[in-house]
Amino acid sequence: MLNVKKIDETIKIKGSKFMYGWMILFYLGGLLGCLFLIVEGFSFESNYSLIYLSGGIMFFPIFLYLTSWSLPAFIPGKILLTIVQGKNGTINSKKGTVFISNIRNIDLVRNPLNLINDIIIETFDSKKIKIRTYNLIDELDYQVMVDQYIFPYMTENTKEVWDRKVNLDLLLKEVRYERQERQERKIN
């Protein structure tokens, strides 16, 4: 579940507390596990000591590399992005500001170098803005965030592109999210 702070028309998106827990478990557990394997390997009390030692030495740099990329996520009060809703709405991040009406495409892409998800926004004036999420926003939470806070203010072409990407039936089934205009059609 997204950590959302809404003040009037401004929405501040922070990482999910559940995802913070998973990150701490994965990175800290991986580093401590590798250290444990290295220490147990150097004790040479088992027939598998060389396997422990080689596994710990092999995976420790990988976990250290991934942890170093994810450390900025643990800054207290880290706001990943800010969405200002309205006719002249914007998406604000450390990388810059984009008008919602200027968005041509928005996508969640995993960076193959550091395995961190980035929100990539392409604009009509051929600019690309990458917003690092540090894997704190789940894919379903990302889809709900875009559909709920950004979708109503997109251009018609961008809405059509987004409708091809999002599976509203899956969102209804998994996270019980239903788009506002679908709810209004059911009432009428």
NORHUFEN-V557815 format. One record per residue. N is the residue number from 1. RES is the residue in one letter. SS is DSSP state (H for helix, E for strand, C for the rest). OMEGA is omega in whole degrees, 0 to 359 (NA if undefined). Layout:
# NORHUFEN-V557815
n = (N,N)
res = (RES,RES)
ss = (SS,SS)
omega = (OMEGA,OMEGA)
This chain:
# NORHUFEN-V557815
n = (1,2,3,4,5,6,7,8,9,10,11,12,13,14,15,16,17,18,19,20,21,22,23,24,25,26,27,28,29,30,31,32,33,34,35,36,37,38,39,40,41,42,43,44,45,46,47,48,49,50,51,52,53,54,55,56,57,58,59,60,61,62,63,64,65,66,67,68,69,70,71,72,73,74,75,76,77,78,79,80,81,82,83,84,85,86,87,88,89,90,91,92,93,94,95,96,97,98,99,100,101,102,103,104,105,106,107,108,109,110,111,112,113,114,115,116,117,118,119,120,121,122,123,124,125,126,127,128,129,130,131,132,133,134,135,136,137,138,139,140,141,142,143,144,145,146,147,148,149,150,151,152,153,154,155,156,157,158,159,160,161,162,163,164,165,166,167,168,169,170,171,172,173,174,175,176,177,178,179,180,181,182,183,184,185,186,187,188)
res = (M,L,N,V,K,K,I,D,E,T,I,K,I,K,G,S,K,F,M,Y,G,W,M,I,L,F,Y,L,G,G,L,L,G,C,L,F,L,I,V,E,G,F,S,F,E,S,N,Y,S,L,I,Y,L,S,G,G,I,M,F,F,P,I,F,L,Y,L,T,S,W,S,L,P,A,F,I,P,G,K,I,L,L,T,I,V,Q,G,K,N,G,T,I,N,S,K,K,G,T,V,F,I,S,N,I,R,N,I,D,L,V,R,N,P,L,N,L,I,N,D,I,I,I,E,T,F,D,S,K,K,I,K,I,R,T,Y,N,L,I,D,E,L,D,Y,Q,V,M,V,D,Q,Y,I,F,P,Y,M,T,E,N,T,K,E,V,W,D,R,K,V,N,L,D,L,L,L,K,E,V,R,Y,E,R,Q,E,R,Q,E,R,K,I,N)
ss = (C,C,E,E,E,E,E,C,C,E,E,E,E,E,C,C,H,H,H,H,H,H,H,H,H,H,H,H,H,H,H,H,H,H,H,H,H,H,H,H,H,H,H,C,C,C,C,C,H,H,H,H,H,H,H,H,H,H,H,H,H,H,H,H,H,H,H,H,H,H,H,H,H,H,C,C,C,C,C,C,E,E,E,E,C,C,C,C,C,E,E,E,E,C,C,E,E,E,E,H,H,H,E,E,E,E,E,E,E,E,C,C,C,C,C,C,E,E,E,E,E,E,E,C,C,C,C,E,E,E,E,E,C,C,C,C,C,C,H,H,H,H,H,H,H,H,H,H,H,H,H,H,H,C,C,H,H,H,H,H,H,H,H,H,H,C,C,H,H,H,H,H,H,H,H,C,C,C,C,H,H,H,H,H,H,H,H,C)
omega = (180,174,187,174,185,176,184,181,182,180,178,183,174,180,179,179,176,180,174,179,178,180,180,179,183,185,180,178,179,179,180,177,178,177,178,179,180,180,178,178,180,179,179,178,184,175,183,184,180,177,177,183,181,178,179,180,181,186,180,178,179,179,177,178,180,179,181,177,186,181,179,179,185,173,182,179,182,176,182,177,178,180,174,183,178,182,178,184,181,169,183,174,178,182,180,182,179,173,181,180,180,182,174,182,176,186,175,186,177,178,183,181,184,177,179,178,175,170,181,180,175,182,178,177,172,174,176,178,179,177,182,181,182,181,179,177,177,182,179,177,177,180,178,181,181,184,184,189,185,185,183,185,179,174,183,179,179,177,179,178,180,179,177,183,189,177,184,178,177,178,178,182,187,186,178,176,176,181,185,183,175,178,180,178,179,181,182,NA)
